[in-house]
Structure formats: C-alpha cells, structure tokens
C-alpha cells in the first residue's frame, strides 16, 4: 500500500504533465495564425461570436490524448452548438438571479427614495445575494 506522501507526489507529477500538455495544446493554436485570426474576428462580431463558443465546445470534445486542433469548418453547426451553450447557461442562471433579485430591488427602492424598507430586510437580502453569487460562480 502506498503512503499518502507517495500518492501526493504522483498526483503532483500528473498535474505537472497535464499543465505541460495543456500549454503545448494552446501553443498549437498560437502557431496557426490563420485560424487564430478567424476566431478573433468572429469573436468580436456580436451574435456571430457564438461560433467561437461552439468551437470551444468542439475543442473540449477532442480526446485527451489528441494534440491536433479540431478543424474550423461547418460554421453553422458551431454557431448552433454555441447557442445551445448560451441557452443552458441562461437557464442555469435563472435561480441565482432570482436569489439576487431582493437585494437588487431593495437597492433600487432605496435609490428611489424609500428608505423605510431597509430596516428589517437588508440582512436577508444580503444573504440571498451572497448565495446567488456563489451559485452563479459555480
């Protein structure tokens, strides 16, 4: 049976190898200036930038041991994949935004001149804001 220290050292080596291979994979994109330039231009254009998000999804789907970047083609499929990611993110963020809504409403009402609401509900609203931010971050 291996000791905890031995397992920790092996995990450190795995982490080091993983980071090295990740950096090497990223360098491949930097060396392919044509693809990088196309992705940068697409990312700047609103709505079309969903194509870049779809390409990121394609990169994530590539097998771990592959060092080749996926081809940059079928832009419509990439755009649809990016739109799916945005839809899922929007659906996921509904709950954090609902939790943050009381704090936002209290802040807005205070700025509009209704300071009487602050007395009893601020601690609860701040607590809900913190929970909502944690969920949004996760």
C-alpha positions, 0 to 999 in steps of 0.5 A: 500500500502506498503512503499518502506522501507517495500518492501526493507526489504522483498526483503532483507529477500528473498535474505537472504533465497535464499543465505541460500538455495543456500549454503545448495544446494552446501553443498549437493554436498560437502557431496557426495564425490563420485560424487564430485570426478567424476566431478573433474576428468572429469573436468580436462580431456580436451574435456571430461570436457564438461560433467561437463558443461552439468551437470551444465546445468542439475543442473540449470534445477532442480526446485527451490524448489528441494534440491536433486542433479540431478543424474550423469548418461547418460554421453553422453547426458551431454557431448552433452548438454555441447557442445551445451553450448560451441557452443552458447557461441562461437557464442555469442562471435563472435561480441565482438571479432570482436569489439576487433579485431582493437585494437588487430591488431593495437597492433600487427602492432605496435609490428611489427614495424609500428608505423605510424598507431597509430596516428589517430586510437588508440582512436577508437580502444580503444573504440571498445575494451572497448565495446567488453569487456563489451559485452563479460562480459555480 
